[in-house]
Amino acid sequence: MTSVFGLSLATENTEKKKSSRYSNVAQTSTEGREAMPKGRASSPVLLFGLTVGALLAGVITTKAAEGTGLLWGAQNEEAERTAWYRVAKFGMFIHWGPYSVASVEASWPIMESNIAWHITEPEYVLLYKRFNPIQYNPAAWVELARQAGQRYMVITTKHHDGFCMFDSALTDYKITRTPYGNDVIAMLAKAAQESGMPLGFYYSPPDMHHPGYRDTSKLVKDTWHGDASRPEWACYLNYMEGQLRELLTKYGPVALVWFDGLDRVERYQGQRFISLIHQLQPAALVNNRIGVDGDFVTPEQEIPDRIPTRSAAENAQDASQSRAPAPATVPPPEDFQLWETCMTINDTWAYNKNDQHFKSVQTLIRDLANVASKGGNFLLDVGPTPEGTIQPEFVERLQAMGEWLKVNGESIYGTTYGPWQNLSFGKSTAKGKTIYLHVFNWPSKPELDVPALNSRVSRVTVLATGKKAHFKQKRDRVLIAVPSTPPDSNDSVLRIDTR
């Protein structure tokens, strides 16, 4: 992972999406069963559709989604394909591979000249011979995601270094050639399916190990950009297609494919692979890092300072650092660009025992609320240890987020961006006629001054206590009576019902 992508938010998915074989996952399980097409969908796919439906039942239904903005600006087919994702809001990203043995970042120690990693390219390449995660328990990972309130998971199947965490028939540089010997992706896919957890696959188009991608007689740091002008490039694209076919046909339903093309992404002939995904896994969503428009865009390690739109000229990273003030108004629903930001808990994507710079629980909860306030999804990363466990600092923070979501989840799941975007004290999300006010900085006086609303307020409730709050609605503001101390020091949420 890196922040050099320059990904544009000014994208529109012009290709008509294929219908989802579990398109109505936000309905009840009975409705989902009736909607399932017969034929190619296998029983695991059927199970996935039904269990995801059960997972989201009670959070939002397809009909209810119409009142939350889920169908804004989208044709029905696209809205149905992305409905579960728009509801889910919070996911777990997993960066795992032999690099964990050395406590170094995934791939980048051999791609960039950085002596801070204290590892040579030959040493890095041979780490897989020491990779033996005998404590790996995929069911425990899925359970941790559930405890955290995360509604989907994405795992690295192949990072830029080219090492495959699945049993690909097309290479020997893979997990089944390690001392561990087991296909960890197959194990996680099984656990996820059994638990009804949507699982997506990260797949890197760059591949430092494949001679078709680059001249492997030279050092990676001198050739990591690859060379599409070499005659071997066509062979490499065929290799990519073969591996994607394996991932899309051998591991059950795939919720999404998360490409990470780095630079010059147009050389990957992205439409070829988008079409392949739609053919083999019609329900799968795809991000925008392979040179063509995807279902969602993916800023990294940053949260844009404004709601991403299809018509925006700036990319996600630029938007978060824009010189112009963020607009106080919200864009029309049809201009909203579906997006997701990925972020680490410390400063490293992979496991790094030396990286103790952990974000606080408060920061992570507020980041989640901030992302949701702009209509986005939050993909929060963990880097498992070489033994196959997730370190306690990550577990502690994820479980704390889950405890907060047990009380305040309705202000995140199934919401869209709120009407107030430039609040001095917090953020806002919305669902139908309900607005959720996320108060980060509690007022010193017993009254919260909120900007005016076009609709009438009928009730204000403090989610943490369930108590009603007195309010006065004036023409230019709404005044809400609040207690002297915040109900939740991380993020106190007020539910504002309107009519």
C-alpha positions as semicolon CSV with decimal commas, in nm:
position;residue;x (nm);y (nm);z (nm)
1;M;0,000;0,000;0,000
2;T;0,112;0,353;-0,068
3;S;-0,035;0,695;-0,132
4;V;0,087;0,755;-0,486
5;F;-0,222;0,651;-0,674
6;G;-0,377;0,988;-0,765
7;L;-0,724;0,834;-0,784
8;S;-0,989;1,053;-0,936
9;L;-1,326;1,098;-0,770
10;A;-1,456;1,243;-1,095
11;T;-1,561;0,904;-1,222
12;E;-1,884;0,758;-1,342
13;N;-1,935;0,391;-1,398
14;T;-2,068;0,398;-1,752
15;E;-2,085;0,025;-1,797
16;K;-2,421;-0,123;-1,716
17;K;-2,369;-0,355;-1,420
18;K;-2,483;-0,712;-1,429
19;S;-2,752;-0,805;-1,184
20;S;-2,649;-0,952;-0,852
21;R;-2,727;-1,313;-0,775
22;Y;-2,775;-1,198;-0,418
23;S;-2,888;-0,849;-0,514
24;N;-3,156;-0,832;-0,247
25;V;-2,924;-0,911;0,042
26;A;-3,077;-0,630;0,242
27;Q;-3,415;-0,804;0,239
28;T;-3,525;-1,074;0,474
29;S;-3,387;-1,421;0,416
30;T;-3,721;-1,538;0,273
31;E;-3,724;-1,260;0,016
32;G;-3,362;-1,335;-0,067
33;R;-3,440;-1,702;-0,125
34;E;-3,716;-1,622;-0,369
35;A;-3,494;-1,381;-0,558
36;M;-3,211;-1,629;-0,607
37;P;-3,170;-1,739;-0,966
38;K;-3,123;-2,107;-1,028
39;G;-2,849;-2,270;-1,230
40;R;-2,486;-2,166;-1,190
41;A;-2,517;-2,042;-0,832
42;S;-2,382;-2,314;-0,606
43;S;-2,505;-2,390;-0,258
44;P;-2,226;-2,181;-0,096
45;V;-2,340;-1,887;-0,307
46;L;-2,697;-1,944;-0,199
47;L;-2,582;-1,966;0,160
48;F;-2,390;-1,642;0,119
49;G;-2,690;-1,456;-0,015
50;L;-2,916;-1,579;0,259
51;T;-2,673;-1,527;0,543
52;V;-2,581;-1,178;0,429
53;G;-2,951;-1,107;0,411
54;A;-2,989;-1,235;0,764
55;L;-2,689;-1,032;0,873
56;L;-2,841;-0,710;0,744
57;A;-3,204;-0,789;0,829
58;G;-3,317;-0,554;1,101
59;V;-3,068;-0,292;0,988
60;I;-3,230;-0,194;0,662
61;T;-3,457;-0,342;0,397
62;T;-3,449;-0,269;0,028
63;K;-3,773;-0,075;0,058
64;A;-3,645;0,116;0,357
65;A;-3,327;0,186;0,164
66;E;-3,523;0,410;-0,067
67;G;-3,570;0,645;0,225
68;T;-3,204;0,650;0,319
69;G;-3,057;0,751;-0,014
70;L;-2,940;0,404;-0,112
71;L;-3,116;0,428;-0,445
72;W;-3,026;0,790;-0,513
73;G;-2,883;0,857;-0,855
74;A;-2,845;0,492;-0,945
75;Q;-3,030;0,254;-1,168
76;N;-3,201;-0,030;-0,988
77;E;-2,949;-0,294;-1,089
78;E;-2,653;-0,096;-0,963
79;A;-2,837;0,003;-0,647
80;E;-2,920;-0,358;-0,571
81;R;-2,562;-0,472;-0,628
82;T;-2,420;-0,208;-0,395
83;A;-2,700;-0,200;-0,135
84;W;-2,530;-0,437;0,110
85;Y;-2,207;-0,239;0,084
86;R;-2,378;0,093;0,145
87;V;-2,542;-0,052;0,455
88;A;-2,229;-0,227;0,587
89;K;-2,014;0,087;0,622
90;F;-1,737;-0,077;0,827
91;G;-1,500;-0,353;0,716
92;M;-1,178;-0,530;0,813
93;F;-0,876;-0,511;0,584
94;I;-0,613;-0,783;0,632
95;H;-0,253;-0,753;0,512
96;W;-0,083;-1,085;0,578
97;G;0,207;-1,275;0,431
98;P;0,563;-1,400;0,493
99;Y;0,674;-1,038;0,544
100;S;0,522;-1,064;0,892
101;V;0,812;-1,293;0,987
102;A;1,052;-0,999;0,956
103;S;0,814;-0,732;1,096
104;V;0,843;-0,533;0,773
105;E;0,591;-0,370;0,546
106;A;0,435;-0,573;0,267
107;S;0,646;-0,555;-0,053
108;W;0,781;-0,203;-0,015
109;P;1,112;-0,299;0,153
110;I;1,227;-0,448;-0,177
111;M;1,061;-0,185;-0,397
112;E;1,214;0,121;-0,238
113;S;1,565;0,183;-0,108
114;N;1,492;0,226;0,261
115;I;1,753;0,094;0,499
116;A;1,512;0,139;0,787
117;W;1,364;-0,203;0,711
118;H;1,701;-0,379;0,764
119;I;1,633;-0,648;0,507
120;T;1,782;-0,726;0,165
121;E;1,586;-0,838;-0,138
122;P;1,718;-1,198;-0,127
123;E;1,632;-1,220;0,243
124;Y;1,282;-1,086;0,181
125;V;1,214;-1,324;-0,108
126;L;1,303;-1,626;0,106
127;L;1,089;-1,530;0,407
128;Y;0,820;-1,775;0,293
129;K;1,047;-2,064;0,390
130;R;1,009;-1,956;0,754
131;F;0,638;-1,874;0,741
132;N;0,449;-2,122;0,960
133;P;0,137;-1,964;1,118
134;I;0,037;-2,267;1,324
135;Q;-0,196;-2,061;1,547
136;Y;-0,406;-1,939;1,254
137;N;-0,776;-1,969;1,334
138;P;-0,984;-1,808;1,060
139;A;-1,307;-1,849;1,256
140;A;-1,153;-1,637;1,533
141;W;-1,070;-1,364;1,281
142;V;-1,427;-1,362;1,154
143;E;-1,556;-1,351;1,510
144;L;-1,328;-1,058;1,590
145;A;-1,461;-0,869;1,290
146;R;-1,813;-0,937;1,411
147;Q;-1,726;-0,822;1,763
148;A;-1,585;-0,502;1,612
149;G;-1,910;-0,438;1,427
150;Q;-1,742;-0,488;1,092
151;R;-1,977;-0,612;0,821
152;Y;-1,728;-0,738;0,561
153;M;-1,365;-0,847;0,531
154;V;-1,099;-0,802;0,261
155;I;-0,774;-1,002;0,262
156;T;-0,457;-0,980;0,054
157;T;-0,446;-1,281;-0,178
158;K;-0,135;-1,148;-0,355
159;H;0,056;-0,831;-0,273
160;H;0,306;-0,652;-0,498
161;D;0,581;-0,897;-0,403
162;G;0,395;-1,166;-0,600
163;F;0,363;-1,415;-0,315
164;C;0,027;-1,591;-0,327
165;M;-0,162;-1,660;-0,007
166;F;-0,379;-1,906;-0,199
167;D;-0,292;-2,234;-0,368
168;S;-0,249;-2,105;-0,722
169;A;-0,166;-2,370;-0,980
170;L;0,026;-2,107;-1,178
171;T;0,318;-2,045;-0,942
172;D;0,532;-2,214;-0,679
173;Y;0,573;-1,889;-0,488
174;K;0,272;-1,950;-0,266
175;I;0,143;-2,044;0,076
176;T;0,127;-2,419;0,012
177;R;0,505;-2,420;-0,041
178;T;0,568;-2,282;0,309
179;P;0,624;-2,497;0,619
180;Y;0,258;-2,433;0,700
181;G;0,143;-2,581;0,371
182;N;-0,227;-2,493;0,393
183;D;-0,435;-2,262;0,175
184;V;-0,518;-1,984;0,422
185;I;-0,756;-1,812;0,179
186;A;-0,962;-2,129;0,142
187;M;-0,974;-2,161;0,520
188;L;-1,089;-1,802;0,568
189;A;-1,343;-1,829;0,285
190;K;-1,495;-2,134;0,453
191;A;-1,513;-1,962;0,792
192;A;-1,662;-1,648;0,640
193;Q;-1,927;-1,841;0,448
194;E;-2,024;-2,038;0,756
195;S;-2,063;-1,715;0,952
196;G;-2,238;-1,517;0,679
197;M;-1,954;-1,265;0,657
198;P;-1,900;-1,113;0,310
199;L;-1,539;-1,168;0,203
200;G;-1,348;-0,973;-0,058
201;F;-1,010;-1,035;-0,218
202;Y;-0,728;-0,783;-0,253
203;Y;-0,524;-0,863;-0,563
204;S;-0,217;-0,671;-0,677
205;P;-0,171;-0,630;-1,054
206;P;0,199;-0,544;-1,001
207;D;0,400;-0,861;-0,936
208;M;0,769;-0,839;-0,851
209;H;0,816;-1,216;-0,879
210;H;0,681;-1,271;-1,231
211;P;0,929;-1,233;-1,522
212;G;0,650;-1,112;-1,748
213;Y;0,586;-0,810;-1,528
214;R;0,950;-0,697;-1,502
215;D;1,302;-0,805;-1,585
216;T;1,369;-1,028;-1,284
217;S;1,742;-1,039;-1,359
218;K;1,756;-0,689;-1,212
219;L;1,683;-0,563;-0,863
220;V;1,321;-0,492;-0,778
221;K;1,401;-0,137;-0,667
222;D;1,514;-0,060;-1,022
223;T;1,227;-0,230;-1,206
224;W;0,923;-0,229;-0,975
225;H;0,718;-0,011;-1,210
226;G;0,715;-0,297;-1,461
227;D;0,745;-0,263;-1,837
228;A;0,441;-0,310;-2,059
229;S;0,652;-0,263;-2,373
230;R;0,828;-0,596;-2,323
231;P;0,691;-0,888;-2,530
232;E;0,645;-1,084;-2,206
233;W;0,374;-0,841;-2,090
234;A;0,095;-1,028;-2,269
235;C;0,204;-1,344;-2,091
236;Y;0,180;-1,163;-1,759
237;L;-0,174;-1,040;-1,827
238;N;-0,271;-1,400;-1,907
239;Y;-0,118;-1,502;-1,575
240;M;-0,328;-1,239;-1,400
241;E;-0,639;-1,369;-1,572
242;G;-0,559;-1,725;-1,473
243;Q;-0,512;-1,633;-1,108
244;L;-0,828;-1,425;-1,098
245;R;-1,019;-1,718;-1,249
246;E;-0,886;-1,933;-0,965
247;L;-0,994;-1,684;-0,700
248;L;-1,335;-1,633;-0,859
249;T;-1,418;-2,001;-0,907
250;K;-1,252;-2,197;-0,626
251;Y;-1,336;-1,998;-0,312
252;G;-1,711;-1,953;-0,315
253;P;-1,887;-1,618;-0,336
254;V;-1,661;-1,315;-0,359
255;A;-1,813;-0,995;-0,221
256;L;-1,564;-0,763;-0,389
257;V;-1,231;-0,751;-0,571
258;W;-0,990;-0,489;-0,442
259;F;-0,724;-0,413;-0,704
260;D;-0,412;-0,212;-0,621
261;G;-0,257;-0,118;-0,953
262;L;-0,018;0,153;-0,833
263;D;0,081;0,370;-1,130
264;R;0,011;0,359;-1,507
265;V;-0,291;0,142;-1,438
266;E;-0,429;0,167;-1,792
267;R;-0,170;-0,089;-1,908
268;Y;-0,355;-0,368;-1,725
269;Q;-0,645;-0,362;-1,972
270;G;-0,879;-0,321;-1,679
271;Q;-1,201;-0,374;-1,872
272;R;-1,085;-0,724;-1,957
273;F;-1,075;-0,811;-1,588
274;I;-1,390;-0,621;-1,495
275;S;-1,574;-0,826;-1,757
276;L;-1,420;-1,146;-1,622
277;I;-1,536;-1,064;-1,270
278;H;-1,887;-0,981;-1,389
279;Q;-1,897;-1,308;-1,581
280;L;-1,777;-1,533;-1,298
281;Q;-1,905;-1,341;-0,993
282;P;-2,183;-1,107;-1,108
283;A;-2,249;-0,986;-0,754
284;A;-1,890;-0,887;-0,681
285;L;-1,808;-0,519;-0,651
286;V;-1,481;-0,383;-0,789
287;N;-1,278;-0,079;-0,684
288;N;-1,115;0,174;-0,916
289;R;-0,745;0,081;-0,906
290;I;-0,707;-0,104;-1,236
291;G;-0,745;0,181;-1,483
292;V;-1,122;0,179;-1,535
293;D;-1,413;0,309;-1,334
294;G;-1,523;0,075;-1,058
295;D;-1,813;0,057;-0,819
296;F;-1,633;0,269;-0,559
297;V;-1,322;0,486;-0,528
298;T;-1,054;0,434;-0,267
299;P;-0,862;0,713;-0,096
300;E;-0,597;0,580;0,140
301;Q;-0,493;0,678;0,495
302;E;-0,698;0,996;0,459
303;I;-1,057;1,113;0,484
304;P;-1,167;1,366;0,220
305;D;-1,272;1,700;0,365
306;R;-1,586;1,702;0,151
307;I;-1,838;1,456;0,014
308;P;-1,687;1,284;-0,292
309;T;-1,889;1,347;-0,607
310;R;-1,889;1,209;-0,958
311;S;-1,839;1,555;-1,100
312;A;-1,550;1,658;-0,875
313;A;-1,222;1,741;-1,047
314;E;-0,999;1,659;-0,751
315;N;-0,903;1,310;-0,643
316;A;-0,957;1,169;-0,297
317;Q;-0,617;1,262;-0,163
318;D;-0,629;1,613;-0,310
319;A;-0,981;1,665;-0,179
320;S;-0,868;1,606;0,178
321;Q;-0,605;1,878;0,137
322;S;-0,802;2,118;-0,081
323;R;-0,730;2,486;-0,041
324;A;-1,093;2,581;-0,097
325;P;-1,319;2,545;0,209
326;A;-1,547;2,245;0,205
327;P;-1,897;2,348;0,099
328;A;-2,157;2,370;0,373
329;T;-2,422;2,228;0,140
330;V;-2,447;1,866;0,032
331;P;-2,437;1,751;-0,332
332;P;-2,745;1,619;-0,511
333;P;-2,781;1,244;-0,452
334;E;-2,727;1,156;-0,817
335;D;-2,383;1,320;-0,804
336;F;-2,263;1,123;-0,500
337;Q;-1,962;0,899;-0,563
338;L;-1,958;0,575;-0,366
339;W;-1,626;0,558;-0,181
340;E;-1,425;0,380;0,082
341;T;-1,114;0,485;0,270
342;C;-0,866;0,228;0,399
343;M;-0,661;0,305;0,705
344;T;-0,419;0,141;0,944
345;I;-0,449;0,120;1,324
346;N;-0,082;0,203;1,363
347;D;0,151;0,319;1,084
348;T;0,207;-0,013;0,907
349;W;-0,023;-0,223;0,689
350;A;0,153;-0,546;0,777
351;Y;0,248;-0,679;1,119
352;N;0,534;-0,480;1,267
353;K;0,626;-0,550;1,628
354;N;0,832;-0,230;1,631
355;D;0,542;-0,003;1,535
356;Q;0,378;0,101;1,860
357;H;0,216;0,416;1,723
358;F;-0,142;0,300;1,771
359;K;-0,439;0,526;1,709
360;S;-0,662;0,564;2,013
361;V;-1,010;0,416;2,034
362;Q;-1,148;0,769;2,031
363;T;-0,963;0,855;1,711
364;L;-1,083;0,538;1,536
365;I;-1,447;0,587;1,639
366;R;-1,439;0,947;1,526
367;D;-1,276;0,848;1,199
368;L;-1,559;0,600;1,141
369;A;-1,819;0,870;1,210
370;N;-1,634;1,118;0,990
371;V;-1,625;0,872;0,699
372;A;-1,995;0,789;0,739
373;S;-2,080;1,160;0,756
374;K;-1,955;1,191;0,398
375;G;-2,135;0,877;0,280
376;G;-1,827;0,653;0,277
377;N;-1,715;0,313;0,404
378;F;-1,430;0,262;0,651
379;L;-1,194;-0,031;0,579
380;L;-0,973;-0,064;0,887
381;D;-0,657;-0,271;0,856
382;V;-0,500;-0,536;1,073
383;G;-0,165;-0,706;1,011
384;P;-0,170;-1,054;1,167
385;T;0,142;-1,196;1,328
386;P;0,361;-1,466;1,167
387;E;0,199;-1,712;1,408
388;G;-0,144;-1,634;1,266
389;T;-0,288;-1,430;1,553
390;I;-0,400;-1,068;1,568
391;Q;-0,203;-0,866;1,819
392;P;-0,380;-0,759;2,140
393;E;-0,348;-0,385;2,070
394;F;-0,561;-0,434;1,758
395;V;-0,807;-0,664;1,933
396;E;-0,857;-0,418;2,219
397;R;-0,934;-0,129;1,985
398;L;-1,160;-0,329;1,755
399;Q;-1,364;-0,467;2,043
400;A;-1,400;-0,118;2,191
401;M;-1,533;0,006;1,857
402;G;-1,777;-0,282;1,859
403;E;-1,902;-0,187;2,205
404;W;-1,963;0,168;2,085
405;L;-2,147;0,038;1,778
406;K;-2,375;-0,180;1,991
407;V;-2,517;0,142;2,131
408;N;-2,471;0,380;1,839
409;G;-2,469;0,151;1,535
410;E;-2,791;0,291;1,393
411;S;-2,606;0,620;1,340
412;I;-2,355;0,442;1,111
413;Y;-2,507;0,138;0,939
414;G;-2,732;0,218;0,645
415;T;-2,678;0,592;0,675
416;T;-2,568;0,841;0,418
417;Y;-2,406;1,182;0,447
418;G;-2,570;1,424;0,686
419;P;-2,710;1,770;0,611
420;W;-2,449;1,954;0,820
421;Q;-2,097;1,927;0,680
422;N;-1,910;2,209;0,852
423;L;-1,999;2,168;1,217
424;S;-1,743;2,298;1,464
425;F;-1,823;2,034;1,723
426;G;-1,876;1,712;1,527
427;K;-2,036;1,537;1,229
428;S;-2,378;1,435;1,102
429;T;-2,520;1,129;0,928
430;A;-2,871;1,068;0,801
431;K;-3,118;0,788;0,738
432;G;-3,452;0,881;0,587
433;K;-3,605;1,153;0,802
434;T;-3,368;1,088;1,090
435;I;-3,047;1,284;1,143
436;Y;-2,770;1,164;1,373
437;L;-2,555;1,429;1,535
438;H;-2,208;1,300;1,632
439;V;-2,082;1,536;1,900
440;F;-1,704;1,519;1,947
441;N;-1,659;1,845;2,137
442;W;-1,920;1,868;2,408
443;P;-2,051;2,222;2,471
444;S;-1,944;2,400;2,787
445;K;-2,295;2,540;2,829
446;P;-2,602;2,316;2,873
447;E;-2,723;2,381;2,522
448;L;-2,615;2,267;2,177
449;D;-2,667;2,516;1,897
450;V;-2,745;2,337;1,570
451;P;-2,797;2,500;1,228
452;A;-3,145;2,542;1,088
453;L;-3,344;2,260;0,928
454;N;-3,604;2,278;0,653
455;S;-3,812;2,011;0,824
456;R;-3,975;2,013;1,167
457;V;-3,803;1,833;1,454
458;S;-4,034;1,593;1,636
459;R;-3,797;1,439;1,890
460;V;-3,435;1,436;2,004
461;T;-3,290;1,130;2,178
462;V;-2,950;1,065;2,334
463;L;-2,852;0,721;2,201
464;A;-2,617;0,636;2,489
465;T;-2,891;0,678;2,751
466;G;-3,211;0,647;2,551
467;K;-3,336;0,965;2,718
468;K;-3,520;1,237;2,532
469;A;-3,362;1,580;2,513
470;H;-3,560;1,902;2,524
471;F;-3,523;2,127;2,223
472;K;-3,639;2,455;2,074
473;Q;-3,663;2,492;1,700
474;K;-3,623;2,844;1,569
475;R;-3,615;2,974;1,216
476;D;-3,236;2,991;1,200
477;R;-3,134;2,718;1,446
478;V;-3,227;2,432;1,672
479;L;-3,131;2,456;2,040
480;I;-3,092;2,121;2,217
481;A;-3,065;2,093;2,595
482;V;-2,776;1,864;2,690
483;P;-2,631;1,739;3,020
484;S;-2,318;1,899;3,160
485;T;-2,098;1,599;3,078
486;P;-2,090;1,400;2,752
487;P;-2,265;1,062;2,762
488;D;-1,974;0,914;2,564
489;S;-1,630;1,073;2,560
490;N;-1,551;0,913;2,224
491;D;-1,857;1,029;2,031
492;S;-2,193;1,121;2,186
493;V;-2,473;1,069;1,936
494;L;-2,803;1,258;1,933
495;R;-3,083;1,117;1,722
496;I;-3,295;1,390;1,569
497;D;-3,629;1,271;1,428
498;T;-3,801;1,502;1,183
499;R;-4,133;1,505;1,005
